[in-house]
Amino acid sequence: MLSILIRTALVISTLIVGLSIPFFGLILALIGSLLTMFVVSYLSNLFSTCKTSLKYLKSTKTIRFYCRL
């Protein structure tokens, strides 16, 4: 019962914000596109760094100490 009330409150609050702010869809699209580009660029650099680190650890045979492969 509590989950239904929380979901209803979230939907109603989203409806109120959407109706009260003009051009809410455009603002939301701008924020979403900026955050998506930030996350994509951050995660690609993070995974590239991890991949390079794993290659180094495999070459020095210390990978077995960090993770059991």
N, C-alpha and C positions, 0 to 999 in steps of 0.2 A: 504494500500500500504506500509505503514511504517513497519507493522508487517512482511510482506513478506521479506522486505529487512533485517530486524533484524534476522529472521530465516535463511535466506540464508547466512548472514555473520557468524552466529554461526556454521552452517554446514561447511562452507569453512574453518573457523579457526580450527575447530576440525579435519578436513581432513589434514590441513597443519601440525598441531601438531602431529597427528598420523603417518604421513609419515616421519616427520623429526626426531623424537625420536625413536631410536631402542628399541625394546622390550617394546613398550608403553603399550601393553595389559597386560604384566606381572606386570609392575609398577602400572597400574591402578587397577589390581586385588589385589595386595598387600595393596594398600592404602584403597581400598573398604573393604577388609576383616578386616583390623585393625580398621577402623572407625565403622564398623558394630558391632564388639565385644565391642568397647567402648560404643556405644550407647545402646546396649542391657544390658550391666552390669550397666550403669548409670540409665537407665529408670527403670530397675527392682528394684534397690535400692530406687529410688524416689517413685515408686508406693507402695512399701512395707512400706515406711515411712508414706505415705499419708494414707494408709489403717490402720496402727496402730494408727495414730492420730485421724482418724474418729471413730475408736472403742473407744478410750479414751473419745472423745467428746460425743459420744452417751451414754456412761456409766455415764457421769456427767451431762447429760441432757442440755448441752450447745450447742448442735448441732443446735438447732433451732435458736440460735443467729447468727451462722455463715452461715448456708444455710437453706432455708425454706423446711424442710421435714415434 
